Each structure stands twice: as C-alpha cells, then as structure tokens.
Amino acid sequence: MSKKEKKQQEPETQEPELTETPETDEAAQEAAPEVTVEEAPQINWEEKYNAEHDTYLRLAAEFDNFRKRTIKEKEASYGNGKSDAVSKLLPIYDILERAVNQPTEDAAYKKGVELTMTELVKIFTGLGVEIFGQPGDSFDPALHNAVMHVEDESLGENTIAQVFQKGFKMGDKIVRFAMVQVAN
C-alpha cells in the first residue's frame, strides 16, 4: 500500500487539546466584579407588599363583580323563561276571549268557557303578568301597537277606540303589545 492509500483508509482523528491558561481565568475574574452584601441592591419590601396588596384587591373586586353579574344574569334568565312560557299561552287566551265574546244559546258551554278563562287569568296574575289595553285608555306607543286610526269626535285625541288584541307585560318587560285602533 502506498502512503496515499494509507492516509485515505485511516482518517485523522486528532482532537485539539484544550488547556486552560491562567490568563483567561484572571480576565474572567476581572470582568465579573465581586458583590458584597453591603453593595447588593436593597429590596424595598414595602413597595413589594403594596404591589401584591393592590393585585389582591383588584382580584377581589373582579371576583365580586363577576358574582354580581352572574346573579343578575340568573335572575334575568328566570324572567325571560317566564315571559317565554306566557307568550306560548297567549294564543290560548285569544281563543278563549273570542269564545267568551261569541253569542251562544248553550249556557253551560258559555259558563265553562268563562271559568276556563278566569282560571287562565288567575294563572297569569300569579306569574306577575299584567293585562292592558282597554277602549278609552290613552294611547301609549311604548305599550300599544296602533294598526288603525279613526276620526271620532266623541273620543278625545290619542284615545283607544277599539282593542283587537290585548297586551301583556311582566314588570317592565312587554310580552306582547296591545293591538289597537286609535282616535285622532
């Protein structure tokens, strides 16, 4: 084998030796000066306490606001559920009201419809539902939906002449607006 072939077969695996020189250690020591206890920065414990206390107070206030908001949402959802249930019963009220107003010769039938209507009104009253919209009341656009106008000298201005559908509200929430005819 020739010298070239031997060199190709045996790769050179010489690693450079690392030696520490005293000069490099001294340079590192000079770059990092020693810190004594007296020269260490003083921690202001009062500022740190005040910062932590402020964080705690903010967290407590945030939790209190969350608790109040949750209670308010819970109460609102209960009221919304009640008003949804009442709105589902309103077609039954309308049918019973038309049945009561229809002339009939069967007194027992009429009495049965009136009793049913009375019980439904009691249920509504127990749930806190207020029925509004009577002829002769003054027109309020926040409560009434005017579908017709009529010129009638016997009625005053903005007076309800006829009610097509009664209105219902629970507290401040309108479940259904009253559908009315208004006199000018």
Buried (B, 14 or more C-beta within 10 A) or exposed (E): EEEEEEEEEEEEEEEEEEEEEEEEEEEEEEEEEEEEEEEEEEEEEEEEEEEEEEEEEEEEEEEEEEEEEEEEEEEEEEBEEBBEEBEEBBEEBEEBBEBBEEEEEEEEEBEEBEEBBEEBBEEBEEEEBEBBBEEEBEBBEEBBBBEEEEEEEEBEEBBBBEBEBBBBBBEEEBBBBBBBBBBE
